[in-house]
Amino acid sequence: MYLVTFRLDPGAYDAEFHELNDAVQAAAEDTDGYRGKRTWHAPERDEVLVVYYWEDLDALDSFGADADHERAKRRWTEWYDAYEVTVTEVLDSYGSGFGDDADPPR
């Protein structure tokens, strides 16, 4: 499994951002191998972390080639003050007590 962490410092969002963001999320959900996402907001500042879960690199590559996703990447300066993407391979995951909130999302 792979995690893609999208760390962002949000700027000003407009209607076009929300429309494109929804299209990108729909593209992710329509990609075979997409497992879900989790979002966290830093309490002391505006920073946001979104972690996407993928079965394999083929799924991630397929999503990365989506036209809406490509368009969103080209326009990031319109809506974000900063961003960072980290791709991580998960070798192991364990824990207890999260029930339906367990990672990866079901």
Long-range contacts (C-beta under 8 A, 24 or more apart in sequence): 1-35, 1-53, 1-54, 1-55, 1-56, 1-89, 1-90, 1-93, 1-104, 2-53, 2-54, 2-55, 2-56, 2-57, 2-60, 2-87, 2-88, 2-89, 2-90, 3-51, 3-52, 3-53, 3-54, 3-87, 3-88, 3-90, 4-51, 4-52, 4-54, 4-60, 4-85, 4-86, 4-87, 4-88, 5-49, 5-50, 5-51, 5-52, 5-84, 5-85, 5-86, 5-88, 6-49, 6-50, 6-51, 6-52, 6-83, 6-84, 6-85, 7-47, 7-48, 7-49, 7-83, 7-84, 7-85, 7-86, 8-47, 8-48, 8-50, 8-80, 8-82, 8-83, 8-84, 9-46, 9-47, 9-48, 9-80, 9-81, 9-82, 9-83, 10-46, 10-48, 10-79, 10-80, 10-81, 11-78, 11-79, 11-80, 11-81, 12-79, 13-79, 14-79, 17-78, 17-79, 20-68, 20-71, 20-72, 20-75, 21-72, 23-68, 24-66, 24-68, 24-69, 24-72, 27-63, 27-66, 27-68, 27-69, 28-52, 28-63, 28-69, 31-59, 31-62, 31-63, 31-66, 32-59, 32-62, 33-58, 33-59, 33-60, 33-62, 34-59, 34-63, 35-104, 35-105, 36-104, 36-105, 36-106, 37-105, 38-103, 38-105, 53-103, 53-104, 53-105, 60-87
